[in-house]
Amino acid sequence: MRSRLALLVAPLLLATMLPAAVSAAAPARDAKADHRAAVVAYWTPARMRAATPREFTFDAVRGFQPNAKPGGAAGGGTSVTGASWTGGGKMLTTTGRALFTMGGTDYICSGSVVNDTKTTQAIVLTAGHCVVENDGTFATNWLFIPEFDTSATYTCSATKYGCWVADALYADAAFAGAGSFNNTAVQHDWAFAVVAAGDRDGGQLDAKVGSFPIAYSGVAKDDTLSAFGYPAAGKYNGKDLVYCRGAIGEDANTGNTTWSMGCAMTGGSSGGPWVKATNTTTYADAVLSSLNSYGYSGTKKMFGPKFNAGTRAVFDAANGGTLTSGVVRTLLP
């Protein structure tokens, strides 16, 4: 809420005698600070509880046949298809819940903090459909809560690292212009939010929770990856960091242009990271290699885009704060 300009209520005599001094004393408005405060104020505990998991299951209206059979391997005996993550570490601290408003509805997704060159801000990787509609309409009230699992509260001031408010959102132009959540959209379903503290001290945000690098190539079919997120539909309550791990395959329905993994996570996990790592105990060497994008009704598989030069272009635009070819953005406020 905008603060009242109390200085303008000063005695008339003082205003008459010292107009220049009074004008000089008036504090300059900080639009970004006002925006962050407004977003934090918007997300009352009631709104957070009522937010809807952003749908990620295809149906005929979204371009896939209802009886589509996803391709890809489900993984071997060491696969995990939706268990609570209890290993702590950077996977816990960097993965969080995202909340935003789209088309008048409040939604929840997941996201993760990525390596960047910012000093007082951080960059969060999430799904394109957690940032912008396929008609180019961007989300508002975009907020990220890292390590939501540890303090799964609906009050920003009580969370472990506070609520981080997006000052800008960047997405792939092919996703934003796809017209619907179709084959073109899923191949470009990535986005980045440039976030800053909203209700806590500022500082270098990613230094507080850590971050992971992105791999834009180097992932192949049958590699073992791990997916993380905050599913909030079905048997999941949205407060627990959940993970899947297994060999990845490809989705034949997209012409093998997207990845598949055996995984039972549900809505709300969209945007959560897929990582490739040698050490799956600490994930200290993890790299972000895809993300939770979509699924098919009745199947226990998750699908994600193949990161590429387009992903890099969107990240570079977010990291540099500039708009480049093939990238769309919104500046908040």
ABEGO torsion letter per residue (X at the ends): XBBBBAAAABBAAAAAABAAAAAAABBBBBAAAAAAAAAAAABBAAAAAABBBBBABBBAAAGBBAABBBBEBAEBAABBAGBBBAAEEAAAAABBBBBBBBGGBBBBBBBBBBBBABAABBBBBBBAAAABBAAGBBBBGBBBBBGAAABBBABAAABAAEBBBBABBBBBAAAAAAGBBBAAAAAABBBBBBBBBAABBBEBAAAAAEBBBBBABGBBBGBBBBBBEBBABEABAGABBBBBBEBBBBBAAAGGABBBBBBABBBGABGBBBBBBABAAAGAABBBABBBABBBBGBBBBBBBBBBAAAAAAAAAAAAGBBBBGBBBBBOX
